[in-house]
């Protein structure tokens, strides 16, 4: 290893020129880099007459791996040199490492062999599907082998050792001449810096956001180490990075399409679509692919959590969200909970990134499937929590569910949730977690109902004599001004689920009895505080006035008249506040109270 220091006119005058020198130095120093790929080779002869899905083979036969498993203890789906698809036992083969040219030649021979067996009039046969699949794999393999580990099209040239020093001097002379001719630094653009951020993410494993921060920090400290000529380039980079994230108007589509995350996400979605369509595989015990599918789902979840949201949304739009529908169908077909659980994690991350996904899921049969699953699997606590959390997420937007969903999300569904909340005798940490999840699920589910008469949540509550845990938690949430179900960033926020639930329960004297007298007095204290503190330009004041009215009308509050004078003063202050954005609604509610109890409220 040696270092060449430019002198004279070769002195660097900008960050871009420095990059050019480094790139040329790398090209000169590169020797032949040969990438090797895995194939399988037969160790022995093998013949199996018991199954049509296995392949017979001779010793030293080679196979292209069509689908692999992580543990490598059972069977592997492969293609042989004649283009036949089938399983081979791992203990009869070994892994060999071959050049990309060898793999491409093998695939070309397979394609020729399959093509000769095709029926030109049948485009739906298994052979035709295999032929299409091989074409796609050949294309992907060519793309994969054309990129090096830096994911950049830097070509590493073969260097003859005898002429290496001569070539090196020639490259330096060419670089020096180019620098002396053009001293004007290259204009740095948003796509350039976006590519730098993506490369940092690719090579460090940092999330897109942290990669962006990393670039900013490095640029900041580099500016203290370089001369004035290079500092101007660094400052332009820092100005661009400070404007991140870029928008679709400032970033070409090509930048999104060429990211490693985008390409990997497309490949993973294609693989999961193939797994969805392979119903025969799920029912055949010779090969268990759950390990490979699980790894695929974990990798996809990681991309959804860490990649640039613009890249993810671009990939979803390419096929007009068909991949989402494929994943939903796959969830319904897949019976293994270990895979279903990962699919729910993926749905959750997608919902956080794109509201269109939320809308697709809400209008599918998935909510109904999850509700039915919750009622049928009462013993698996961990599964109950995961199902409840996902249902809470999609119901929190307040969008109306399809009518078919209420076949399972009925009064029995609400009764089951209330039972999980109220009837836990052993209060372990797991029980507390489940109670919290079930309360949140009930809060989000209650957003479905705008009318008291058709509110299924209230019908379930009306069947109970006690809801102590629920009412206590509702008061705690109201006091902390926390809405636990609002985790999605929505342009139009639904009603506060806690305030709505309290108003719905207190709107009916039968369900209002679920609150103890002390609970009502605590609620009045919170109402008074909020009516005094909520700014007049916020909509929340009307909700608290509605709570106040329901407490007075439908509970036994007036028997003890807790802080009645303070409450009356609050109402009078609101009446004279002409700056309120909800003046008309507020006055209407207060007048209802005054008309019903004129002797108590003046």
Buried (B, 14 or more C-beta within 10 A) or exposed (E): EEEEEBEEEBEBBBBBBBEBBEEBBEBBEBEEEEEEBEBBBBEEEBEBEEEEBBBBBEEEBBBBBBBBBEEEEBBBBBBBBEBBBBBBBBEBBEEBEBEBEBBBEBBEBBBEBBEEBBEEEEEEEEBBEBBEBBEEBBEBBEEEBEBBEEBEEEEEEEBEEEEEEEBBEEBBEEBBEEBEEEEEBBEBBBBBBBBBBBBBBBEEEBBBBBBBBBBBEBBEEBBEEBEEBBBBBBEBBBEBBEEBBBEEEBBBEEBBBBBBBBBBBBBBBBBBBEBBBBEEBBEEEEBBBBBBBBEBBEBBBBBBBBBBBBBBBBBBEBBEBEBBBBBBBBBEEBEEBEBBBBBBBBBBBBBBBBBBBBBBBBBBBBBBBBBBBBBEEEEEBEBBBBBBBBBBBBBBBBBEBEEEBBEBBBBEBBBBBBBBBBEBEEEEEEBEBBBBBBBBBBBBBBBBBEEEEEBBBBBBBBEBEEBEBBBBBBBEBBBEBEBBBBBBEEEEEBBBBBBBBBBBBBBBEEBBBBBEEEBBBBBBBBBBBBBEEBEBEEEBBBBBBBBBBBBBBBBEBEEEEBBBEBBBBBBEEBBEEEEBBBBEBBBEBBEBBBEEEEEBBE
